[in-house]
Amino acid sequence: MPVDLSHIQIQKKPFESPTYDVMDGAARWEVKVHDHGLIALVDAMPRLVPQGQTADSAIVQAARVSYGAGTKKVNEDRGLIRYLLRHRHTTPFEMIEFKFHVAMPIFIARQWIRHRTANVNEYSARYSVMPDRFYRPTVDNVRQQSMLNRQGGEEPVDEMTAQQFLDYLAKTEAHYQEYEELLGKGVSRELARIGLPLGIYTEWYWKCDLHNILHFLSLRMDAHAQQEIRDYAYAMFALIQPIVPVVAEAFLDYEFEGVHMTRLEIEALRTGKPLASDNKRENAEWEEKRNKMGL
């Protein structure tokens, strides 16, 4: 039988001041990435904020457990947000959420999905035919394996090898015609897809709170991240920056462009002696930090 809610009285209170749509009334903000990819901001929470404020105000509201508008000066709000981020408080930043529509190669999606704090719904190749769209780097962006970073590549390979790699990709992409042919002969979509290469594009909706988005950006905007996912991360930052400008500024100041020091590094800095570590990677990271600080 239906649930009786007639005894519950809902009070609908209007905003105390005029409101502003943080997305300027648009249905989506979109950035093209590579030849076929994109990242689009399709919604934000809060979507409406008091006139003259940004979504940063939701962080202040949560931190102060206050629902009144204008209880503090704007410069005090900015100082509080910067204090919270500087001292690694997390909960107030979870009060803001963004939802993105992303189209990217599967090999990028597999890296992206490692960030398990988001809500994700991906295009299903069991239900639908995969589109004929593939990622292919330019000749200049075919990178050789880094000697220091086992995960990535840095400098470009020679032109002949780069062209050989692109020819190899063209061969794998040619299997798409067989994929379509086999679908036409009745092979199920869930089986036919397994022969497609990782360069084919998938799509998903990805919703995440601001705290975990900043963690994603700190890793994926970093120079050590793969170039292709870094392109998406920079586009994501460009989309949220106008909506949370105070947070974006603090993120650059304290996280992305800051330097985090270990105990061994602090000791080396204090004494002027070499880092007390026999780990090559750790010593290389210390040298990177020294160069960043101009030491």
N, C-alpha and C positions, 0 to 999 in steps of 0.2 A: 504494500500500500504506500501511497506517496507520503513523504515527510511533511509534517505540518510546521511551517515556519511563520504562521500568521501572528504569533505572539512576539516575534522579534521586530523591534522598531529600529530602522536604519535612519540615522540622522545625516543628512547630506549638507556639509558646510562648504560654502563658497571660498575661493581664495581670498585672502585678506588684501591683496593688491593685484593689479593687472599682471598677466602671465606672458611668458615668451616661450615659443617653441624652439628648443635648442637646435633643431634641424631646419629651421627657417621655413617650416611648412612643407618641406620636400618629402617625397615618398622614399627616396634613397639618395645617398651620395656615393658615387662610383669612381674608382680609379682603375684604369687598364694596366695590366701587368703582363709583360712579354707580348707575344703575338696573339694568343688566344685567351689569356687569363684575365681575371679581374678580382677585385675585392670591393664590396659595396657595403656601406653602413645602411641597414634597413630599419633600425629602431634603436632607441636609447631609453634608459630609465634612470632618472626622471626625464620625461619628454617635455614637460612644462615646468618652468622655473619662474620665480618672481621677476618682473621686469627689471632690467639692469643687472641681473645676476647671471651666472653660468651654472652648469650642473655641479661645479665644485661646491656649491652651497649645500648639496645633499650630504657631503662629507662632514661639513661643519655642523649641520643639523644632527647627524647621528652622533658625532663626537660630544656634543653638548646636551644630547637628549632634549633638544628644544625644538618646538614647533612654531615659535614666533619668528616672524620675518623682521629683519633689521635690528635685532637685539645687540649686535656687535658691529663695529665699523669694518669696512671692507679690508682695510690693511691688517686688522686683527684676525680676520678670517684667513687671509693669506698666510700670516705668520703661524696660525694654528695648523694649517694644512702642511706647511713646510716642516713644522716640528714633528707632526705625526709621521710623515714619510722619512724624515731624517732619523727618527728613533724607531723605525720599523714597526709601527703600529699598523695593523692590517684591517681590522673589522670595519672601521669607517669607510674604507675604500671599497669594501664589498657591497656598499649600499648603492653603487652605480653599476649598471649593466649595459652592455652593448651587444647588439645582434648583427652579425655580418653574413652576407651571401658571398661565397668564395668559389671561384673556378680555378683549379690548379692541376698540374700533372700529378698522377698517383704517387710518384716517388717523393713529391713534396708533402702530399697528404699524409703519407706514412710517417714522416718526421713530425708533422704538425700534431697528429693524433696522440703523440707522446705526452702532450700537455693535457692531462686527464681531468682538469678542473672545469672544463666547459661542457655545455650541452650541445650535442652534435647530431644532425640528421643528414646523412649522405645520400646522394643519387644512387639508386639501386640498379646494378647491371643484371640482377635477376629479373626485375620487372620491365626494364627499359633497355633499348639498344644503345650501346655506347656511341657517342658522337665521333665523327671522323676529324678529331682535332688532336694534334700531337705537339709536344714541346721539342724544339730543336735549337740548341745554342748556336751562336754565330761561330765562325772559324776562330775569331780572336778569343772566344770564351771557352774553348775546349782546354781544360786545365790539366796540368800534370800533377801527379800525386805529391803532396808535401812530404818532405823528409822528417818534419817535426810533428805534424798533425796527421795522425793515422786516419782520421775521419774525412779529411778534405784535400782539396787541391788549390794551388795558388797561381803560380806562373803558367802561362800558356805553353802548350806543347808546340813542336815545330809544325809548320803549315801542312806538310805532307801527311803527318800523322793525324792532324786535326781533320783533314779532308777524308782520310780513311775512316775515322770515327763517324763522321756525318754520313758517309756512304753506308756504313753499318746500320745507322739509325734508319736510313731510307729503306733498307731491306726489311727491318723489323716492322716498319709502318706499312709495308706492302701486304702484310698478313691481314690487314683490315679488310681487304677485298674478299679473302677467303672466309673471314669471320661473317661478312654479310651473306656470302654464298651459302655457307653452312646453315645460317639462320633460315635462309630461304628454303633449304631442304628439310627443315623441321628440327634441327638440333636445338635443344633448349638453350635459352639465353644464359642460364646459370652455368652451363658447361662451356658454351662457345666462348665466353669471356676469358677463360683461363689462358688462352693463347695470346692475349693482347699484351703489348709491352707496357712498362711502367711509365713511359712518356705520354700515354694517352691521358686526356683530361677527365677529371671527375669534378663534382660540385657538392657543396654542402652549405647548410646553415649552421653557424657557429655562434653560440651565445655564451658570454663569459662576464664575470664581474671585473671591475677595474683593477682590483688588487692582483688578480691572477693574470690579467692582460699585461700589467706592468712587468710581471715576472717573465711572461712570454717574450715581451719586447726586449727585456734586458739580455736574454739569451739569443734571440733570433735577429736582433739588430747588430749584435756584436760582430766584429771583424772575423771571428773564428767560425761563425755560422756559414752554412753553404750559401753562396751568392744568390741562388734562385729563391730560397725562402727568405733571405734578407731583403730582397726586393718587395716581397709581400709585407714583411714586418714594417718597413719604412712607410709603405702605403697605409697600413693600419694606423700608424702613429700620426700620419698626416690627417687621417679622418677624425681621430678623437681629439687632436690638439685644440681645435677651435671650441670644442664643447667643454673640455676641462683644462683650460689654459694654465691655471695655477698649478695643477697636478703635473701637467706636461713639463712645465718649467722646472719644478722641483725634481722630477724624475731625471731630467738631463743633468741638473746640478749635483744631485746626491747619488744617483745610481749609474746612469749610462756613461756620463763623462767624469765620474768620480773614480777614486782608487781605493780599493779595500785592502787593508794591510793584515798580514798574519803576524803571529807573535815573533816568528823568526825574522820576518822582514822588518818589524819595528826594532828588533835588537840589532840587526845589521845597519839600519839607518842611524840608530843611536850611537853605536860604537864605531861606525865607519869600516867595519870588517866585512869580509865576504859572507854570504848567506850560509848559515850552519846547516846545510843540507847536501847530501850526495845524490839527490834526485835531479837528473838533467832537465826534466820538464819544469820542475819547481824553480830551478835556477834560471831557466829561460823566461819564465813568467815574471820573475823578479827583475830581470833585465828590461823586459817590456815596461814594467811599472816605473823603473828608474828613468827610462827614456821619456815616458809620458810626463813625468814630473820634472824633466829637465835636469836630472842629476848626472 
